[in-house]
Amino acid sequence: MPPALPDEDTAGEDTAGEHATPTAEPARAKIEAEALAADWAPVIGRILLGLVFIWFGFHELEHPGNWTGYVPVIPETSTLAVILVLIHGWVLFTLAIALIAGIEPRAAAALASLLMLEIVISLAVTGLSDTAVRDAGVLGLAVCLAGCRHRRLILRG
């Protein structure tokens, strides 16, 4: 709670110690900004991760043939590769909706972490690439969100 402003009666009196000093105002503003960021950063991260998953899920569902080359071990021209990409696209899309809507966000982030771990491992096996490094960063965000006990903007049962 901010300190009380002096009454007009006491405006000229020495009230040292009763009111915040001019240097305390920037410190308080910094603390309030840090608290605001701490409160809302997980929500922003959750929504952005959901948007990334929606983007890739949509494209995997719309054009699965463009993604079959990422399916490990299975020939990319096989029907099985297309089916696996379609399943992967639906999983991404479902996790995205859960993350954005705040439906069990920690569980959704934990599943997203497992999914991203699978992706990073399969990409890293073929050699370190820009894509593998990017996906490792997305994995890091998912892990952080899975461990976050933040409760803003979630659906409760």
KOLVEX-964010 format. One line per field, with one value per atom (N, C-alpha, C, O): residue in three letters; atom name; x, y negated, z negated; residue number from 1. Coordinates in steps of 0.1 Angstrom, whole numbers, plus 5000, padded with zeros to 4 digits. Each point is the difference from the previous one (the first is absolute). Last residue first. Layout:
<rs>
type = c(ALA, ...) $
atom = c(CA, ...) $
X = c(X, ...) $
Y = c(Y, ...) $
Z = c(Z, ...) $
seq = c(NUM, ...) $
</rs>
This chain:
<rs>
type = c(GLY, GLY, GLY, GLY, ARG, ARG, ARG, ARG, LEU, LEU, LEU, LEU, ILE, ILE, ILE, ILE, LEU, LEU, LEU, LEU, ARG, ARG, ARG, ARG, ARG, ARG, ARG, ARG, HIS, HIS, HIS, HIS, ARG, ARG, ARG, ARG, CYS, CYS, CYS, CYS, GLY, GLY, GLY, GLY, ALA, ALA, ALA, ALA, LEU, LEU, LEU, LEU, CYS, CYS, CYS, CYS, VAL, VAL, VAL, VAL, ALA, ALA, ALA, ALA, LEU, LEU, LEU, LEU, GLY, GLY, GLY, GLY, LEU, LEU, LEU, LEU, VAL, VAL, VAL, VAL, GLY, GLY, GLY, GLY, ALA, ALA, ALA, ALA, ASP, ASP, ASP, ASP, ARG, ARG, ARG, ARG, VAL, VAL, VAL, VAL, ALA, ALA, ALA, ALA, THR, THR, THR, THR, ASP, ASP, ASP, ASP, SER, SER, SER, SER, LEU, LEU, LEU, LEU, GLY, GLY, GLY, GLY, THR, THR, THR, THR, VAL, VAL, VAL, VAL, ALA, ALA, ALA, ALA, LEU, LEU, LEU, LEU, SER, SER, SER, SER, ILE, ILE, ILE, ILE, VAL, VAL, VAL, VAL, ILE, ILE, ILE, ILE, GLU, GLU, GLU, GLU, LEU, LEU, LEU, LEU, MET, MET, MET, MET, LEU, LEU, LEU, LEU, LEU, LEU, LEU, LEU, SER, SER, SER, SER, ALA, ALA, ALA, ALA, LEU, LEU, LEU, LEU, ALA, ALA, ALA, ALA, ALA, ALA, ALA, ALA, ALA, ALA, ALA, ALA, ALA, ALA, ALA, ALA, ARG, ARG, ARG, ARG, PRO, PRO, PRO, PRO, GLU, GLU, GLU, GLU, ILE, ILE, ILE, ILE, GLY, GLY, GLY, GLY, ALA, ALA, ALA, ALA, ILE, ILE, ILE, ILE, LEU, LEU, LEU, LEU, ALA, ALA, ALA, ALA, ILE, ILE, ILE, ILE, ALA, ALA, ALA, ALA, LEU, LEU, LEU, LEU, THR, THR, THR, THR, PHE, PHE, PHE, PHE, LEU, LEU, LEU, LEU, VAL, VAL, VAL, VAL, TRP, TRP, TRP, TRP, GLY, GLY, GLY, GLY, HIS, HIS, HIS, HIS, ILE, ILE, ILE, ILE, LEU, LEU, LEU, LEU, VAL, VAL, VAL, VAL, LEU, LEU, LEU, LEU, ILE, ILE, ILE, ILE, VAL, VAL, VAL, VAL, ALA, ALA, ALA, ALA, LEU, LEU, LEU, LEU, THR, THR, THR, THR, SER, SER, SER, SER, THR, THR, THR, THR, GLU, GLU, GLU, GLU, PRO, PRO, PRO, PRO, ILE, ILE, ILE, ILE, VAL, VAL, VAL, VAL, PRO, PRO, PRO, PRO, VAL, VAL, VAL, VAL, TYR, TYR, TYR, TYR, GLY, GLY, GLY, GLY, THR, THR, THR, THR, TRP, TRP, TRP, TRP, ASN, ASN, ASN, ASN, GLY, GLY, GLY, GLY, PRO, PRO, PRO, PRO, HIS, HIS, HIS, HIS, GLU, GLU, GLU, GLU, LEU, LEU, LEU, LEU, GLU, GLU, GLU, GLU, HIS, HIS, HIS, HIS, PHE, PHE, PHE, PHE, GLY, GLY, GLY, GLY, PHE, PHE, PHE, PHE, TRP, TRP, TRP, TRP, ILE, ILE, ILE, ILE, PHE, PHE, PHE, PHE, VAL, VAL, VAL, VAL, LEU, LEU, LEU, LEU, GLY, GLY, GLY, GLY, LEU, LEU, LEU, LEU, LEU, LEU, LEU, LEU, ILE, ILE, ILE, ILE, ARG, ARG, ARG, ARG, GLY, GLY, GLY, GLY, ILE, ILE, ILE, ILE, VAL, VAL, VAL, VAL, PRO, PRO, PRO, PRO, ALA, ALA, ALA, ALA, TRP, TRP, TRP, TRP, ASP, ASP, ASP, ASP, ALA, ALA, ALA, ALA, ALA, ALA, ALA, ALA, LEU, LEU, LEU, LEU, ALA, ALA, ALA, ALA, GLU, GLU, GLU, GLU, ALA, ALA, ALA, ALA, GLU, GLU, GLU, GLU, ILE, ILE, ILE, ILE, LYS, LYS, LYS, LYS, ALA, ALA, ALA, ALA, ARG, ARG, ARG, ARG, ALA, ALA, ALA, ALA, PRO, PRO, PRO, PRO, GLU, GLU, GLU, GLU, ALA, ALA, ALA, ALA, THR, THR, THR, THR, PRO, PRO, PRO, PRO, THR, THR, THR, THR, ALA, ALA, ALA, ALA, HIS, HIS, HIS, HIS, GLU, GLU, GLU, GLU, GLY, GLY, GLY, GLY, ALA, ALA, ALA, ALA, THR, THR, THR, THR, ASP, ASP, ASP, ASP, GLU, GLU, GLU, GLU, GLY, GLY, GLY, GLY, ALA, ALA, ALA, ALA, THR, THR, THR, THR, ASP, ASP, ASP, ASP, GLU, GLU, GLU, GLU, ASP, ASP, ASP, ASP, PRO, PRO, PRO, PRO, LEU, LEU, LEU, LEU, ALA, ALA, ALA, ALA, PRO, PRO, PRO, PRO, PRO, PRO, PRO, PRO, MET, MET, MET, MET) $
atom = c(N, CA, C, O, N, CA, C, O, N, CA, C, O, N, CA, C, O, N, CA, C, O, N, CA, C, O, N, CA, C, O, N, CA, C, O, N, CA, C, O, N, CA, C, O, N, CA, C, O, N, CA, C, O, N, CA, C, O, N, CA, C, O, N, CA, C, O, N, CA, C, O, N, CA, C, O, N, CA, C, O, N, CA, C, O, N, CA, C, O, N, CA, C, O, N, CA, C, O, N, CA, C, O, N, CA, C, O, N, CA, C, O, N, CA, C, O, N, CA, C, O, N, CA, C, O, N, CA, C, O, N, CA, C, O, N, CA, C, O, N, CA, C, O, N, CA, C, O, N, CA, C, O, N, CA, C, O, N, CA, C, O, N, CA, C, O, N, CA, C, O, N, CA, C, O, N, CA, C, O, N, CA, C, O, N, CA, C, O, N, CA, C, O, N, CA, C, O, N, CA, C, O, N, CA, C, O, N, CA, C, O, N, CA, C, O, N, CA, C, O, N, CA, C, O, N, CA, C, O, N, CA, C, O, N, CA, C, O, N, CA, C, O, N, CA, C, O, N, CA, C, O, N, CA, C, O, N, CA, C, O, N, CA, C, O, N, CA, C, O, N, CA, C, O, N, CA, C, O, N, CA, C, O, N, CA, C, O, N, CA, C, O, N, CA, C, O, N, CA, C, O, N, CA, C, O, N, CA, C, O, N, CA, C, O, N, CA, C, O, N, CA, C, O, N, CA, C, O, N, CA, C, O, N, CA, C, O, N, CA, C, O, N, CA, C, O, N, CA, C, O, N, CA, C, O, N, CA, C, O, N, CA, C, O, N, CA, C, O, N, CA, C, O, N, CA, C, O, N, CA, C, O, N, CA, C, O, N, CA, C, O, N, CA, C, O, N, CA, C, O, N, CA, C, O, N, CA, C, O, N, CA, C, O, N, CA, C, O, N, CA, C, O, N, CA, C, O, N, CA, C, O, N, CA, C, O, N, CA, C, O, N, CA, C, O, N, CA, C, O, N, CA, C, O, N, CA, C, O, N, CA, C, O, N, CA, C, O, N, CA, C, O, N, CA, C, O, N, CA, C, O, N, CA, C, O, N, CA, C, O, N, CA, C, O, N, CA, C, O, N, CA, C, O, N, CA, C, O, N, CA, C, O, N, CA, C, O, N, CA, C, O, N, CA, C, O, N, CA, C, O, N, CA, C, O, N, CA, C, O, N, CA, C, O, N, CA, C, O, N, CA, C, O, N, CA, C, O, N, CA, C, O, N, CA, C, O, N, CA, C, O, N, CA, C, O, N, CA, C, O, N, CA, C, O, N, CA, C, O, N, CA, C, O, N, CA, C, O, N, CA, C, O, N, CA, C, O, N, CA, C, O, N, CA, C, O, N, CA, C, O, N, CA, C, O, N, CA, C, O, N, CA, C, O, N, CA, C, O, N, CA, C, O, N, CA, C, O, N, CA, C, O, N, CA, C, O, N, CA, C, O, N, CA, C, O, N, CA, C, O, N, CA, C, O, N, CA, C, O, N, CA, C, O, N, CA, C, O, N, CA, C, O, N, CA, C, O, N, CA, C, O, N, CA, C, O) $
X = c(4879, 4989, 4990, 4990, 5044, 4999, 4987, 4990, 5046, 4986, 5001, 5008, 5026, 4998, 4985, 4993, 5036, 4993, 5000, 5004, 5028, 4992, 4995, 5006, 5023, 4986, 4992, 4988, 5066, 4992, 4986, 4997, 5044, 4987, 4991, 4991, 5051, 4994, 4987, 4991, 5037, 5004, 4993, 5002, 4992, 4995, 5003, 4993, 5023, 4986, 4994, 4991, 5055, 4997, 4985, 4997, 5016, 5004, 4997, 4995, 4998, 4990, 5003, 4991, 5040, 4988, 4990, 4993, 5045, 5003, 4988, 4997, 5001, 4999, 5003, 4993, 5013, 4985, 4998, 4991, 5053, 4995, 4985, 4996, 5024, 5005, 4995, 4997, 4995, 4991, 5004, 4992, 5037, 4987, 4990, 4994, 5046, 5002, 4988, 4997, 5001, 5001, 5002, 4995, 5004, 4987, 5000, 4992, 5048, 4993, 4986, 4996, 5039, 4996, 4993, 4997, 5033, 4996, 4997, 5008, 4987, 5010, 4994, 4988, 4990, 5004, 5011, 5005, 4975, 5006, 5005, 5011, 4964, 5014, 5007, 5012, 4941, 5007, 5015, 5009, 4962, 5000, 5007, 5006, 4989, 5009, 5000, 5011, 4960, 5015, 5009, 5010, 4943, 5004, 5015, 5007, 4974, 5000, 5005, 5008, 4985, 5011, 5002, 5011, 4950, 5012, 5013, 5009, 4951, 4999, 5012, 5006, 4990, 5003, 5000, 5009, 4977, 5014, 5005, 5010, 4944, 5008, 5015, 5007, 4965, 4999, 5007, 5006, 4993, 5008, 4999, 5010, 4963, 5014, 5009, 5010, 4944, 5002, 5015, 5006, 4981, 5000, 5003, 5007, 4988, 5013, 5001, 5010, 4950, 5012, 5013, 5009, 4938, 5011, 5013, 5007, 4963, 4994, 5011, 5008, 4992, 5003, 4993, 4996, 5006, 4988, 5002, 4991, 5045, 4995, 4987, 4999, 5022, 5009, 4994, 5000, 4977, 5000, 5009, 4996, 5002, 4987, 5000, 4996, 5042, 4999, 4987, 5000, 5006, 5009, 4999, 4999, 4980, 4993, 5007, 4994, 5026, 4989, 4992, 4996, 5041, 5004, 4988, 5000, 4991, 5005, 5004, 4997, 4990, 4988, 5005, 4994, 5039, 4994, 4988, 4998, 5024, 5008, 4994, 5000, 4980, 4997, 5008, 4995, 5012, 4987, 4997, 4994, 5046, 5001, 4986, 4999, 5004, 5007, 5001, 4999, 4983, 4991, 5007, 4993, 5033, 4990, 4990, 4996, 5037, 5006, 4990, 5000, 4987, 5002, 5006, 4996, 5000, 4987, 5001, 4994, 5051, 4990, 4988, 4999, 5042, 4989, 4990, 4990, 5050, 4992, 4988, 4991, 5033, 5002, 4990, 4988, 5029, 4990, 5002, 5003, 5026, 5000, 4991, 5003, 4987, 5012, 4997, 4989, 4988, 4996, 5012, 5005, 4994, 5004, 4997, 5004, 4983, 5014, 5006, 5011, 4942, 5004, 5015, 5004, 4970, 5006, 5004, 5007, 4969, 5012, 5008, 5011, 4947, 5012, 5012, 5011, 4946, 5009, 5012, 5010, 4956, 5010, 5009, 5012, 4950, 4997, 5009, 4995, 5012, 4987, 4997, 4994, 5045, 5002, 4986, 5000, 5001, 5007, 5003, 5000, 4978, 4992, 5007, 4994, 5030, 4989, 4992, 4997, 5036, 5005, 4990, 5000, 4985, 5006, 5005, 4997, 4988, 4989, 5005, 4995, 5036, 4995, 4988, 4998, 5021, 5010, 4994, 5002, 4972, 5000, 5010, 4997, 5003, 4988, 4999, 4996, 5038, 5003, 4988, 5002, 4992, 5009, 5004, 5001, 4972, 4992, 5009, 4996, 5024, 4991, 4992, 4998, 5031, 5007, 4991, 5003, 4977, 5005, 5008, 4998, 4988, 4989, 5004, 4995, 5038, 4996, 4988, 4999, 5015, 5010, 4996, 5000, 4978, 4994, 5010, 4995, 5015, 4986, 4996, 4993, 5049, 5000, 4986, 4999, 5006, 5007, 4999, 4998, 4987, 4991, 5006, 4992, 5035, 4989, 4990, 4995, 5041, 5005, 4988, 5000, 4991, 5001, 5005, 4996, 5001, 4986, 5001, 4993, 5047, 4995, 4986, 4997, 5023, 5007, 4995, 4998, 4985, 4995, 5007, 4994, 5021, 4987, 4994, 4994, 5046, 5002, 4987, 4999, 5001, 5004, 5003, 4997, 4989, 4990, 5005, 4993, 5034, 4993, 4990, 4996, 5031, 5007, 4993, 5003, 4979, 5000, 5007, 4997, 4983, 5009, 5000, 4995, 4964, 5010, 5009, 4996, 4979, 4997, 5012, 5011, 4990, 4986, 4996, 4991, 5053, 4998, 4985, 4997, 5012, 5010, 4997, 4997, 4980, 4994, 5009, 4996, 4998, 5011, 4994, 4997, 4971, 5007, 5010, 4999, 4969, 5012, 5008, 5012, 4946, 5008, 5013, 5010, 4950, 5013, 5010, 5011, 4942, 5003, 5015, 5007, 4973, 5003, 5004, 5008, 5002, 4988, 5004, 5012, 5018, 4997, 4988, 4996, 5008, 5005, 4997, 4991, 5018, 4990, 5006, 5011, 5010, 4999, 4989, 4998, 4996, 5009, 4998, 4989, 5006, 4992, 5009, 5009) $
Y = c(5267, 5009, 4998, 5008, 4955, 5009, 5008, 4996, 4974, 5005, 5010, 5009, 4948, 5014, 5003, 4994, 4963, 5003, 5015, 5004, 4988, 4989, 5005, 5008, 5014, 5003, 4989, 4999, 5025, 4988, 5003, 5010, 5018, 5001, 4988, 4998, 5027, 4988, 5003, 5006, 5025, 4999, 4988, 4998, 5011, 5012, 4999, 5005, 4962, 4999, 5012, 4998, 5002, 4989, 4999, 4999, 5031, 5005, 4990, 5003, 4984, 5010, 5005, 5002, 4969, 4993, 5010, 4997, 5022, 4993, 4992, 5000, 5021, 5010, 4993, 5003, 4971, 5002, 5010, 4999, 4994, 4988, 5002, 4996, 5037, 5001, 4988, 5002, 4997, 5009, 5003, 5003, 4971, 4993, 5008, 4996, 5025, 4990, 4992, 4998, 5033, 5007, 4990, 5002, 4981, 5005, 5007, 4998, 4988, 4989, 5004, 4995, 5044, 4990, 4988, 5000, 5050, 4988, 4990, 4998, 5055, 4990, 4987, 4997, 5046, 4997, 4989, 4997, 5014, 5013, 4998, 5005, 4961, 5000, 5012, 5000, 4995, 4990, 5001, 4999, 5027, 5005, 4991, 5004, 4983, 5012, 5005, 5003, 4961, 4996, 5012, 4999, 5009, 4993, 4996, 5002, 5018, 5010, 4993, 5006, 4966, 5008, 5011, 5002, 4972, 4992, 5008, 4999, 5020, 4999, 4993, 5004, 4997, 5013, 5000, 5006, 4955, 5002, 5014, 5001, 4987, 4993, 5002, 5001, 5017, 5007, 4994, 5006, 4970, 5012, 5009, 5005, 4957, 4996, 5012, 5001, 5005, 4997, 4997, 5004, 5000, 5013, 4999, 5008, 4952, 5007, 5014, 5004, 4969, 4995, 5007, 5002, 5005, 5008, 4996, 5008, 4965, 5012, 5009, 5005, 4949, 5002, 5012, 5001, 4980, 4998, 5002, 4997, 5008, 4987, 4998, 4989, 5053, 4990, 4986, 4992, 5045, 5001, 4989, 4994, 5009, 4996, 5000, 4991, 5027, 4985, 4995, 4990, 5056, 4994, 4985, 4993, 5031, 5002, 4994, 4993, 5006, 4992, 5001, 4989, 5040, 4986, 4990, 4991, 5054, 4999, 4985, 4994, 5017, 4999, 4999, 4993, 5013, 4987, 4999, 4989, 5052, 4990, 4987, 4992, 5042, 5002, 4990, 4994, 5006, 4996, 5001, 4991, 5026, 4986, 4994, 4990, 5057, 4995, 4985, 4994, 5026, 5002, 4995, 4993, 5006, 4990, 5002, 4989, 5043, 4987, 4989, 4991, 5052, 5000, 4986, 4995, 5016, 4995, 4999, 4992, 5002, 5010, 4994, 4989, 4989, 5001, 5011, 5002, 4988, 4988, 5001, 4992, 5048, 4993, 4989, 5002, 5014, 5003, 4993, 4988, 5004, 5014, 5004, 5009, 4944, 5008, 5015, 5005, 4947, 5012, 5009, 5005, 4954, 4998, 5013, 5001, 4992, 5002, 4999, 5004, 4987, 5015, 5002, 5011, 4947, 5003, 5014, 5003, 4977, 4991, 5004, 4995, 5026, 5005, 4991, 5005, 4985, 5010, 5005, 5003, 4955, 5005, 5010, 4998, 4984, 4995, 5006, 5003, 5007, 5005, 4996, 5008, 4975, 5015, 5006, 5010, 4944, 5003, 5015, 5005, 4979, 4997, 5004, 5007, 4997, 5010, 4998, 5010, 4958, 5012, 5011, 5008, 4951, 4997, 5014, 5003, 4997, 4999, 4998, 5006, 4994, 5014, 4999, 5009, 4950, 5008, 5014, 5004, 4969, 4995, 5007, 5003, 5007, 5006, 4995, 5008, 4974, 5014, 5007, 5007, 4949, 5000, 5015, 5003, 4990, 4997, 5000, 5005, 5003, 5011, 4997, 5009, 4957, 5012, 5011, 5006, 4957, 4996, 5012, 5003, 5003, 4999, 4997, 5007, 4992, 5013, 5001, 5009, 4948, 5006, 5015, 5004, 4965, 5002, 5007, 5004, 4986, 5005, 5004, 5010, 4970, 5014, 5006, 5012, 4943, 5009, 5014, 5009, 4958, 5001, 5010, 5008, 4981, 5009, 5002, 5011, 4959, 5014, 5010, 5011, 4943, 5004, 5015, 5008, 4970, 5003, 5005, 5009, 4978, 5012, 5003, 5012, 4949, 5011, 5013, 5010, 4950, 5002, 5012, 5008, 4977, 5007, 5003, 5010, 4966, 5014, 5007, 5012, 4943, 5008, 5015, 5009, 4960, 5002, 5008, 5009, 4977, 5012, 5002, 5012, 4949, 5011, 5013, 5010, 4949, 5000, 5012, 5005, 5002, 4991, 5000, 5010, 5002, 5005, 4989, 4989, 5004, 5002, 5005, 4999, 4994, 5003, 5003, 5007, 4978, 5013, 5005, 5012, 4937, 5009, 5014, 5000, 4954, 5014, 5011, 5010, 4933, 5011, 5013, 5003, 4956, 5005, 5010, 5006, 4970, 4993, 5006, 4996, 5023, 4999, 4993, 5003, 5009, 5003, 4999, 5005, 4986, 4994, 5002, 4991, 5029, 4986, 4993, 4991, 5061, 4992, 4985, 4997, 5045, 4991, 4992, 4997, 5053, 4987, 4990, 5003, 5052, 4989, 4987, 4997, 5050, 4992, 4989, 4996, 5051, 4988, 4992, 5000, 5054, 4988, 4988, 4999) $
Z = c(5129, 5001, 4989, 5000, 5025, 4989, 5001, 5005, 5028, 4998, 4988, 5000, 5007, 5003, 4998, 4992, 5001, 5013, 5003, 5011, 4950, 5007, 5013, 5007, 4956, 5002, 5007, 4997, 4993, 5003, 5003, 5008, 4983, 4992, 5002, 4992, 5038, 4995, 4993, 5006, 5019, 4986, 4993, 4988, 5059, 4993, 4985, 4991, 5038, 4998, 4992, 4993, 5020, 4990, 4997, 4988, 5046, 4987, 4989, 4989, 5056, 4995, 4986, 4992, 5029, 4996, 4995, 4990, 5027, 4988, 4995, 4988, 5054, 4990, 4986, 4991, 5046, 4998, 4989, 4992, 5022, 4993, 4997, 4989, 5037, 4986, 4992, 4988, 5058, 4993, 4986, 4991, 5036, 4998, 4992, 4991, 5023, 4989, 4997, 4988, 5047, 4988, 4988, 4989, 5055, 4996, 4986, 4992, 5030, 4995, 4994, 4990, 5009, 5010, 4994, 4988, 5003, 4994, 5012, 5009, 4997, 5000, 4995, 5002, 5001, 5013, 5001, 5010, 4949, 5005, 5014, 5003, 4975, 4996, 5005, 5002, 5005, 5008, 4997, 5009, 4966, 5013, 5010, 5009, 4945, 5001, 5015, 5005, 4985, 4999, 5002, 5006, 4993, 5012, 5000, 5009, 4952, 5011, 5013, 5008, 4956, 4997, 5012, 5005, 4994, 5005, 4998, 5008, 4975, 5015, 5005, 5010, 4944, 5005, 5015, 5006, 4973, 4998, 5005, 5007, 4994, 5010, 4999, 5010, 4957, 5012, 5012, 5008, 4952, 4998, 5012, 5004, 4996, 5001, 4998, 5007, 4985, 5014, 5003, 5010, 4945, 5007, 5015, 5006, 4969, 4997, 5006, 5004, 5003, 5007, 4996, 5009, 4989, 4994, 5006, 5006, 5017, 4995, 4995, 5008, 5013, 4986, 4994, 4989, 5058, 4992, 4985, 4992, 5039, 5001, 4992, 4994, 5005, 4995, 5001, 4990, 5029, 4985, 4994, 4990, 5057, 4995, 4984, 4994, 5028, 5002, 4994, 4993, 5009, 4989, 5001, 4990, 5044, 4988, 4988, 4992, 5051, 5000, 4987, 4994, 5013, 4999, 4999, 4991, 5018, 4986, 4997, 4990, 5054, 4991, 4985, 4992, 5041, 5002, 4990, 4995, 5007, 4993, 5001, 4991, 5033, 4985, 4993, 4990, 5055, 4998, 4985, 4994, 5021, 5001, 4996, 4993, 5011, 4988, 5000, 4989, 5050, 4988, 4987, 4992, 5047, 5001, 4988, 4994, 5010, 4997, 5000, 4992, 5022, 4986, 4995, 4990, 5056, 4995, 4985, 4994, 5036, 4995, 4995, 4995, 5021, 5010, 4995, 5007, 4968, 5000, 5010, 5000, 4971, 5013, 5001, 4997, 4955, 5010, 5013, 4999, 4962, 5004, 5011, 5008, 4967, 5000, 5004, 4997, 5017, 4993, 5000, 5011, 5013, 4986, 4992, 4988, 5058, 4999, 4986, 4997, 5015, 4998, 5000, 4994, 5013, 4986, 4999, 4990, 5048, 4998, 4987, 4998, 5014, 5008, 4999, 5002, 4977, 4993, 5008, 4994, 5005, 5010, 4993, 4998, 4977, 5014, 5011, 5010, 4943, 5004, 5015, 5007, 4973, 5001, 5005, 5007, 4984, 5012, 5002, 5011, 4950, 5011, 5013, 5009, 4951, 5001, 5012, 5007, 4983, 5006, 5001, 5009, 4972, 5013, 5007, 5011, 4944, 5010, 5014, 5009, 4956, 5002, 5010, 5008, 4979, 5007, 5004, 5011, 4960, 5014, 5009, 5012, 4942, 5006, 5015, 5008, 4965, 5003, 5007, 5010, 4975, 5011, 5004, 5012, 4950, 5012, 5012, 5011, 4947, 5003, 5013, 5009, 4974, 5005, 5004, 5011, 4968, 5013, 5007, 5012, 4944, 5009, 5014, 5009, 4957, 5003, 5009, 5009, 4976, 5010, 5003, 5011, 4956, 5013, 5010, 5011, 4942, 5000, 5014, 5002, 4990, 4995, 5000, 5003, 5010, 5010, 4995, 5008, 4963, 5011, 5011, 5005, 4958, 4996, 5011, 5002, 5006, 4999, 4996, 5005, 4995, 5014, 5000, 5008, 4950, 5006, 5014, 5004, 4975, 4993, 5006, 5002, 5013, 5005, 4994, 5007, 4977, 5013, 5006, 5008, 4951, 4998, 5014, 5002, 4997, 4995, 4998, 5004, 5009, 5011, 4995, 5008, 4958, 5010, 5012, 5004, 4959, 4997, 5011, 5003, 4994, 5006, 4998, 5006, 4976, 5015, 5006, 5011, 4941, 5005, 5016, 5005, 4960, 5008, 5005, 5003, 4950, 5014, 5008, 4996, 4957, 5002, 5014, 5003, 4982, 4995, 5002, 5000, 4999, 5004, 4993, 4988, 5014, 4998, 5004, 5005, 4985, 5002, 4996, 4989, 5028, 4988, 5005, 5011, 5017, 4998, 4988, 4998, 5016, 5012, 4997, 5006, 4966, 4996, 5012, 4999, 5005, 4987, 4997, 4994, 5044, 5003, 4987, 5000, 5003, 5000, 5003, 4998, 5019, 4989, 5002, 5011, 5009, 5003, 4988, 4993, 5005, 5000, 5004, 4996, 5021, 4988, 5002, 5011, 5015, 5000, 4987, 4994, 5010, 5000, 5000, 4992) $
seq = c(157, 157, 157, 157, 156, 156, 156, 156, 155, 155, 155, 155, 154, 154, 154, 154, 153, 153, 153, 153, 152, 152, 152, 152, 151, 151, 151, 151, 150, 150, 150, 150, 149, 149, 149, 149, 148, 148, 148, 148, 147, 147, 147, 147, 146, 146, 146, 146, 145, 145, 145, 145, 144, 144, 144, 144, 143, 143, 143, 143, 142, 142, 142, 142, 141, 141, 141, 141, 140, 140, 140, 140, 139, 139, 139, 139, 138, 138, 138, 138, 137, 137, 137, 137, 136, 136, 136, 136, 135, 135, 135, 135, 134, 134, 134, 134, 133, 133, 133, 133, 132, 132, 132, 132, 131, 131, 131, 131, 130, 130, 130, 130, 129, 129, 129, 129, 128, 128, 128, 128, 127, 127, 127, 127, 126, 126, 126, 126, 125, 125, 125, 125, 124, 124, 124, 124, 123, 123, 123, 123, 122, 122, 122, 122, 121, 121, 121, 121, 120, 120, 120, 120, 119, 119, 119, 119, 118, 118, 118, 118, 117, 117, 117, 117, 116, 116, 116, 116, 115, 115, 115, 115, 114, 114, 114, 114, 113, 113, 113, 113, 112, 112, 112, 112, 111, 111, 111, 111, 110, 110, 110, 110, 109, 109, 109, 109, 108, 108, 108, 108, 107, 107, 107, 107, 106, 106, 106, 106, 105, 105, 105, 105, 104, 104, 104, 104, 103, 103, 103, 103, 102, 102, 102, 102, 101, 101, 101, 101, 100, 100, 100, 100, 99, 99, 99, 99, 98, 98, 98, 98, 97, 97, 97, 97, 96, 96, 96, 96, 95, 95, 95, 95, 94, 94, 94, 94, 93, 93, 93, 93, 92, 92, 92, 92, 91, 91, 91, 91, 90, 90, 90, 90, 89, 89, 89, 89, 88, 88, 88, 88, 87, 87, 87, 87, 86, 86, 86, 86, 85, 85, 85, 85, 84, 84, 84, 84, 83, 83, 83, 83, 82, 82, 82, 82, 81, 81, 81, 81, 80, 80, 80, 80, 79, 79, 79, 79, 78, 78, 78, 78, 77, 77, 77, 77, 76, 76, 76, 76, 75, 75, 75, 75, 74, 74, 74, 74, 73, 73, 73, 73, 72, 72, 72, 72, 71, 71, 71, 71, 70, 70, 70, 70, 69, 69, 69, 69, 68, 68, 68, 68, 67, 67, 67, 67, 66, 66, 66, 66, 65, 65, 65, 65, 64, 64, 64, 64, 63, 63, 63, 63, 62, 62, 62, 62, 61, 61, 61, 61, 60, 60, 60, 60, 59, 59, 59, 59, 58, 58, 58, 58, 57, 57, 57, 57, 56, 56, 56, 56, 55, 55, 55, 55, 54, 54, 54, 54, 53, 53, 53, 53, 52, 52, 52, 52, 51, 51, 51, 51, 50, 50, 50, 50, 49, 49, 49, 49, 48, 48, 48, 48, 47, 47, 47, 47, 46, 46, 46, 46, 45, 45, 45, 45, 44, 44, 44, 44, 43, 43, 43, 43, 42, 42, 42, 42, 41, 41, 41, 41, 40, 40, 40, 40, 39, 39, 39, 39, 38, 38, 38, 38, 37, 37, 37, 37, 36, 36, 36, 36, 35, 35, 35, 35, 34, 34, 34, 34, 33, 33, 33, 33, 32, 32, 32, 32, 31, 31, 31, 31, 30, 30, 30, 30, 29, 29, 29, 29, 28, 28, 28, 28, 27, 27, 27, 27, 26, 26, 26, 26, 25, 25, 25, 25, 24, 24, 24, 24, 23, 23, 23, 23, 22, 22, 22, 22, 21, 21, 21, 21, 20, 20, 20, 20, 19, 19, 19, 19, 18, 18, 18, 18, 17, 17, 17, 17, 16, 16, 16, 16, 15, 15, 15, 15, 14, 14, 14, 14, 13, 13, 13, 13, 12, 12, 12, 12, 11, 11, 11, 11, 10, 10, 10, 10, 9, 9, 9, 9, 8, 8, 8, 8, 7, 7, 7, 7, 6, 6, 6, 6, 5, 5, 5, 5, 4, 4, 4, 4, 3, 3, 3, 3, 2, 2, 2, 2, 1, 1, 1, 1) $
</rs>
